Amino acid sequence: MSDAQTTTYLDRLLELFEEKLKRFRLSLTLLLIGTTAFFFLIFFPYMTLLGNRENCRVNQQSCTKLEKNKLDERFSEVTTNWGKIPISTAEVTVLFPLGVAFGFVNVVTQLPGLMRLRRAITQQVKALNNNMDVTIIAPLLIDPKQSAIDQISGGIVLILPFLVFLFSVNMILIRLETLRNKLPYIQNVRFYHSIYLLSALMATYSLVKLGYSFLQENRFEKNNQSDHPPI
């Protein structure tokens, strides 16, 4: 392949990388904002409310204020052009961890593709005998060429939704009997255990694949550096 062809191919790779990077950043941003906002505005307050109600009943105390709370009708009272939303806060709460898990899998599965593109870009830059810093033109959230602090920071940002997922599932399972009574339908306990377990396995599998891709990228960067020893 001539230098002109290599340059053209490199330009195409960079355009594709930039397009996929924008998609990844948008997906990650929406996931982080959506997860954080829903968790603190709806999920955690509602689960705390259910816990307080249960404590009142156990202690045989008056729970009038707790029994009549706007959180119960926060979603069903929302009206659109097609009418009211036919879903309760309890239903949305149950579905929340599933949404986080699927969003997390969608984000994580995009990173290996970006890493493969980065390797291709590095190879093309190498073919042109160019000393260009690839980390500038093709950055990664978790980059083997970054410092350990930057890698840890990127890892924390990426893993945060997964931690929220685990914490949310734990809270739901603790209050599952109370929460089930708030649903318009009551599924078997095994149903909830199964869907949350399946979601956790999907998220964990995507993390394992990402870890393997990161090791490959790290190995590639080390081999690339050995081919170009510092002057």
TAVENDA-V468720 format. One record per residue. N is the residue number from 0. RES is the residue in one small letter. SS is DSSP state (@ for helix, = for strand, . for the rest). Layout:
N_RES_SS, N_RES_SS
This chain:
0_m_., 1_s_., 2_d_@, 3_a_@, 4_q_@, 5_t_@, 6_t_@, 7_t_@, 8_y_@, 9_l_@, 10_d_@, 11_r_@, 12_l_@, 13_l_@, 14_e_@, 15_l_@, 16_f_@, 17_e_@, 18_e_@, 19_k_@, 20_l_@, 21_k_@, 22_r_@, 23_f_@, 24_r_@, 25_l_@, 26_s_@, 27_l_@, 28_t_@, 29_l_@, 30_l_@, 31_l_@, 32_i_@, 33_g_@, 34_t_@, 35_t_@, 36_a_@, 37_f_@, 38_f_@, 39_f_@, 40_l_@, 41_i_@, 42_f_@, 43_f_@, 44_p_@, 45_y_@, 46_m_@, 47_t_@, 48_l_@, 49_l_@, 50_g_@, 51_n_@, 52_r_@, 53_e_@, 54_n_@, 55_c_@, 56_r_@, 57_v_@, 58_n_., 59_q_., 60_q_., 61_s_., 62_c_., 63_t_@, 64_k_@, 65_l_@, 66_e_@, 67_k_., 68_n_., 69_k_@, 70_l_@, 71_d_@, 72_e_@, 73_r_., 74_f_., 75_s_., 76_e_., 77_v_., 78_t_=, 79_t_=, 80_n_., 81_w_., 82_g_=, 83_k_=, 84_i_., 85_p_., 86_i_., 87_s_., 88_t_@, 89_a_@, 90_e_@, 91_v_@, 92_t_@, 93_v_@, 94_l_@, 95_f_@, 96_p_@, 97_l_@, 98_g_@, 99_v_@, 100_a_@, 101_f_@, 102_g_@, 103_f_@, 104_v_@, 105_n_@, 106_v_@, 107_v_@, 108_t_@, 109_q_@, 110_l_@, 111_p_@, 112_g_@, 113_l_@, 114_m_@, 115_r_@, 116_l_@, 117_r_@, 118_r_@, 119_a_@, 120_i_@, 121_t_@, 122_q_@, 123_q_@, 124_v_@, 125_k_@, 126_a_@, 127_l_., 128_n_., 129_n_., 130_n_., 131_m_., 132_d_., 133_v_@, 134_t_@, 135_i_@, 136_i_@, 137_a_., 138_p_., 139_l_., 140_l_., 141_i_., 142_d_., 143_p_., 144_k_., 145_q_., 146_s_., 147_a_@, 148_i_@, 149_d_@, 150_q_@, 151_i_@, 152_s_@, 153_g_@, 154_g_@, 155_i_@, 156_v_@, 157_l_@, 158_i_@, 159_l_@, 160_p_@, 161_f_@, 162_l_@, 163_v_@, 164_f_@, 165_l_@, 166_f_@, 167_s_@, 168_v_@, 169_n_@, 170_m_@, 171_i_@, 172_l_@, 173_i_@, 174_r_., 175_l_@, 176_e_@, 177_t_@, 178_l_@, 179_r_@, 180_n_., 181_k_., 182_l_., 183_p_., 184_y_., 185_i_., 186_q_., 187_n_., 188_v_@, 189_r_@, 190_f_@, 191_y_@, 192_h_@, 193_s_@, 194_i_@, 195_y_@, 196_l_@, 197_l_@, 198_s_@, 199_a_@, 200_l_@, 201_m_@, 202_a_@, 203_t_@, 204_y_@, 205_s_@, 206_l_@, 207_v_@, 208_k_@, 209_l_@, 210_g_@, 211_y_@, 212_s_@, 213_f_@, 214_l_@, 215_q_@, 216_e_@, 217_n_@, 218_r_@, 219_f_@, 220_e_@, 221_k_@, 222_n_@, 223_n_@, 224_q_@, 225_s_@, 226_d_@, 227_h_., 228_p_., 229_p_., 230_i_.
